[in-house]
């Protein structure tokens, strides 16, 4: 009998995450505590495409969607198997409510997907399907997560990959900026209290919301995860598995179920 998989939202860092003395071990320990997934369904902040698109259903090269980094970060490989069966299951779940789906089989995993997966499943032996963010609207993304929730009962690990705070332009000081710490604490409390309404309106309901997320794509994957949790009735199981800060940004990462 297949175990229902948790639903995750994680802060994915950047390519140098691999060199951090702490964070890779936190991600590895997290995955070691999870049931073994049949596949990973990844929603990354770094792929916005409408209508919703399905990425590589076979192994294709990674997308090195970053600039100005040392050469060795562009030599990272992650040849995870594609997940064509999962892609078909996603099509079926979204077809019923009439949600259009497009195929982009040559679009590989971007760094929001492969950077954390390298640490969590370093053998690249778990099939991975990345789907695009078809919108940044929190309510619509939460509904998308609800529609995808049945996959959890098939052993699929649904992962929203973003960053709990994300404003690179505002990182002009050493240490943790006040806006990052304030938003992180607000988000921790909102998740613990299951305050979905506040989370959906995070830019206005939170302190420093517009500074923490001047553009919202890095918080948006959380709502897919919230929807997948809400449909299974386990919003009250939210727990932060990773917290703290990396280069001033909150790396809070949450598990439901």
Secondary structure, DSSP 8 states (H G I E B T S, - for coil): ------EEEEE---GGGGG-SSHHHHHHHHHHHS---SEEEEEEEEEE-SSEEE--SS---------S--GGGGG--------HHHHHHHHHHHHHTT--EEE-TT----HHHHHHHHHHSTT--SEEEEEEE----HHHHHHHHHHHGGGGGGTEEEEEEE-SS--GGG--SSS--HHHHHHHHHHHHHHHTT-HHHHHTHHHHSTTHHHHTSSTHHHHHHHHHHHHHHHTT-GGG-EEEE-SEETTEE--EEEE-
